[in-house]
Amino acid sequence: MNIFNKKTPPTIGLDISSTAVKLIQLSRSDGGVRVENFAIEPLPAGAVKDKIVVDVEVVSAAIERAVRRSGAKSKYCAVAVSGSSVMTKTISLPSDLTDVELESQIEIEADQYIPYSLDEVRRDFEVLGPSKRSADLVDVLLAACKTDTVDLLTAAVEDSGLKLRVIDVEAYAIANAFELIRHQNGISLDKTIAIVEIGAQQLGFIVMHGDRVIYSREHAFGATQLIEDISRRYELSPEEALVMLRGDDQPEDFVQMVIEPFQQSVVQQIGRALQFYSSSNDFKSIDTVFLAAGGAQLKGLDQVINDELGISAEIADPIRGLTLANNVAANSLRASSSVLMTACGLAMRGFD
């Protein structure tokens, strides 16, 4: 979906999170998909907070470094917004409205559903298709984001030398990337899938039935808690704690004292997310949970979720089955696969 800009095919998917800029460029190749370029560039703490760009200069410089390291030549990109400044709502409208009537009706609906003054937001919509409620209705996705959030993101991208072509909503970019996984795993459209994105500061819970997002909610929980736990227990800086987490030289009590308690916290948060979802109007029983983002890389987490919640859990891997250009570092890319869901979904906008 192109929520806030004219629909023009981008080439680079650019995911700007609180910890890193993640860049990937995809292309169609012999009926499949090929990774042309890829890079992950770390961001210092505070440059992005709650999914909102805070330091335009620092983020812009990181984007520039990511582009240079990746070798990407395209100047066009797609990015995503999320967090508390973004609102989406699926509404049903008469299917016989003209384009002018549809836009006019959506303006009325926007004023009803958007919790900000319409002067303070950028808004857009997309017709999703026939509504299940009635043959005389169509479902329309209404999306809005605070103008200052969009302006900061736009400034960071354009100051890096890139040209912004698409601003999507993160949940829908992730859903777009899931189509790669659906194809690779042969998952039928009658299945209901949950994608749990365990980021640094937030846990995103997205439910898809078929190829549509039917539920999306963010929870204030993330992998930063694990880094803080390691820092406290072993008296390390956050940077040193991250090195310990990723390395092989860990204390004997490391798994028991920090990893297992954090895994239980993740299980509790997912259980809570499932409870919220079960009370929604669109509830359907979930067949499989796919884990994405940095927290998904924690070894054994999928099995713990399977055991504790009694639901099938897998690591989301949008890269598996894709071909790689010769310049792409295969080991580095595959090790980072679960953190590239948003970037992949954005890069796929070039296929629209």
N, C-alpha and C positions, 0 to 999 in steps of 0.2 A: 504494500500500500504506500502511496505517496501522500502523506497526510498534509504537508504544509507547503509543498512546492510543485511547480509545473512538472508533469510526468515526463522526465527525460532519462534515458538509460544511463546509469552511472557505471563506472568500471571498478572503483575501489570501494570496498566496505570498510568503514572506519568506526570502530567501537571505542568510545572514550569513557573509561570507567574511573573509579576513584584511585586505582593503583597503576593503570597502564593504558597506553594507546595500542590497540590491536588492529592491525591492518591486513587485509587479504584481498587479492584480485583473482577472480575466477573467469573462465571462458568456456564456451561450448567447444567440445572436441570429439569428433567422430561419434556423435550421439550421446556422449557422456559429458562430464564436467572436469576441467583441468585447473589446478592451482598454478597461477602464473607468478605470483609474488606474495610474500608474507613477511611480516615483522611484528615484534612486540617490543614496545619501548616503555620502560618504567616511568611512572610519574611520582614526584615527591608528595609527601603527605600534605593535604590541604589544597592542592591545586584544583581538585574536583571534590565537591562535597555533596552528598545526597544526590548524586547523578547530575549535579549542576556545575558548570565551569565557574571557578572562582578566580583563578589567575590566568587570564587570557594569554599573556606573554609566555608563561611557562608551558602551558598546554600547546600553544602554537609551535613552540620550539621542539617539543616532543613529537608532534605530528611531522614536522619537517625532518627530524632524525629518522623516524620510522619509514618515511617515504624513501629517504636516501639509502637506508640499510636494505630495504626490500628490493630496490632497483626498479620499482614501478615507474613507468613513464607517463601514465595517464594523469591528467590534471583534474579529473572529475571524480567526485566521491558521493557516497550516501552515508548519512549518520542517523543516529536515533536519539530520541528523548525518552525519559522515563522519570519515575519518582513522583513526589507530591505535587509537582507543578503541571503534571499531565493528567488529563481526564479523558476517558473513552466511554461511550454509551451506545449500545445498539438499540435503535428505535425502529418501529414498523410504521410505514406510510403507505397510502394508496398507490397501487401499481400503475394507475392510469394518469398520474400527474405528468405534466410536461416538464422539461428541464427547468424552465423559469419558475413554475409552480413548486417544483421540488425544492429549489434553492430558497424560495420564499418561506416554505413550510419549515425547512431546516433552521432558518434564522429564528423562527418562533420557538422551535424546540430547543435550540441552543440557549436561548435566554432563560428557558425553564430549567435546564439540566446543568449548565456550567456555573460553578459556584463563585465566579468572579464577574466583574463588569466585562461586557463584551469588548470594551475598548482596551482591556488589559491582556487580551489573549489573541493568539493566532489560532484559527480553526479551519477545519476542512472536513470533508465527508467522502465516503465511498459506498456505493450501492453494492451490497453483498450478494443479493439474489432473492429469489422468492422466499417469503416467510412461511414457516411451518404452521403459523397460527391461522393463516387464511390464504386462499389462492388469489385474493384480491389485494394482498399486501406484499410489499418488498421490505426486506431488512436493510437498514442503512446504518453504517458505522459513523458516528459523530466523534471527532477527536478535537481536543483543544489543548493548547500549551501556553503558559504565561509568556508574554512577549519578551520580557527581559531574559528569560531562560534561552529562548530561541536566538536572541540577539547576541548573547555571550558565546553560544556555541558557534554561531555563524562567524563571529569575529575571530575566534580561535582557528577555525578552518581556513578562512580566507587569508588571514595574516600568514599562514604557513605556505601560501602560494597555490593551494588547491581551490577548485571551484565547486561550490556546493550545489548539487543537483537535486537531491532528495533528502528530506527529513522524515523519517518514519517513527513509529512508536515501537519501543524496544520489544514488547511482547509479541508484536506482529512480525518483527524481523526474526525473532527466535522461531516463531511458528513457520516462517518461510524456510529457514534452514532445516527445520525438522523434515521437510519434504525430501531432503537428501537421505536422511536416516530411514524414512518410510520406504523409499525406493530400494535402499541397500538391504533392509531387513525384511522386505516383503510384507509390511504391515498394512492390512486392509483398511478401507475407509470407514468400516463399521466399528472400529475400535475407538475407545476413549483413552487418551494419553495425557498424563501429567508431566510437565517439564518443570523441574525444580532447579532454579538457578541460584547456586550458593555463592554469592559475591562477597566482596570484602565487608560491606556494611549492610547489605540487604539480601533477603531471601525472596526471590520471585517465584510465584506459584502460578503456572499457566496450564489451563486444561484445554485440550483440543478434542473435538469429535469430528471425525472426517478431516477435512482440511480447514475447518473453521475454529477460531478461538471462541470458546463459550464461557470462559471464566479467566480472570486475571487479577491477582492481588499481590502486593509487596508487603513483606513483614520486616520489622526492624531487628534483623539478626544477620550476622555474617562471619566470615572466616577471620576477620580482625580479632574476634574474641579468642580464637585459638592462639594467635600470635601474642596477644596480651597475657594469656595463661602461661605460655612458655617463658615470656619475659619475666613474669613475676616469680615463677618457680625456680628458674635458674639464674636470675639476676642478670639478664641480658638486655641489650637494646633491642628495639623492634627489628632492626636490620640483622642483628646477630641471631635473633630468634628465628627469623625466616631462613637464614642459612642452616641453622640446626634442623629445622623442619624438612628442608629439601635435601639435606646431606645424609651420609651413612654413619657418621660418628655421633651417635646419640646416647644419652645416659641409659643405664639398664632399666630404670623405672619410667622411661619416656612414654611408652605405649600405655602402660597402666595408669599413670598419673595425669597425662594431658590428652593423649589421643582418644582413649576410650571414653573419658568424660565428655569430650567435645562431640564425639559420635552420638552419644546419648542425647546431648543438647540438640543436635541436628534432628534426630528422630522425634524428639518432643515438638520441635518447631514444625516439622512436616505433619505430625499428627494434629497439631493445632490448625495448620493450614487446611488439612482435610476436613476438620470439623466446620470451619468457616464455609468451605466449598459445599459441604453436604447440606447446608441450610439455604443454599442459593436456589433460585428458580430453575436454573438450567442443570441441576444435578443429574449426573449419569455415573454409574459405577465405573471406577477407573481400572483399566486392564493392566497398564504398566506405567511405572514412574521412570523417567529418564533424568539423570543428574547432570547438570552443566555448571560451567564457570569454575573458578579456582578451587572452591571447596569440594567439588566432585572428584578432584585428583587425590583425595585422601584414601589411601589403600584400604580396601575392605568395607568402605562405607555402604556400597550397594548391597552387600550381603547382610550387614547389620540392619539396614532398613527392611530388607526382605524378611529377616528373622523376627524383628521386633513388631513390625506393622502388618506382617502377613500379606505383603503386596510385592509383586515382581518389580525389581529395580535394576536398572542398567545404567552404565555410563554413556552419555550422549557423545557420539563420535561422528560428526558431520564429514570428516575427511576420509574415513574408510571407504575404499572403492573409487576414490577420485584419482586421476592420473596427475603426476607432478611434472612441471617444467624442469629442465635440467639445472636451472639456477637455484631451485628451492631446496633448502636443507631438510631432507626427509625426516631424520630423527628428531630434530628440533620441532618441526611442524607436528608430527604425530604425538609428541610428548605434550603439546599444547592444545590438542584437538578440542577438548571439552570447553576450553575458554574462548573458542572462536565461533560459538554458535551465532551470536549477534552479528559479528563481522561477516560471517558467511551469508547470513540471511540478507544483509544489506548489499553485499557484492552481487547476490543473485538478482537484485533489482535491475541489473544490466541485461537480464534475460527477458524482461517484461516486453 
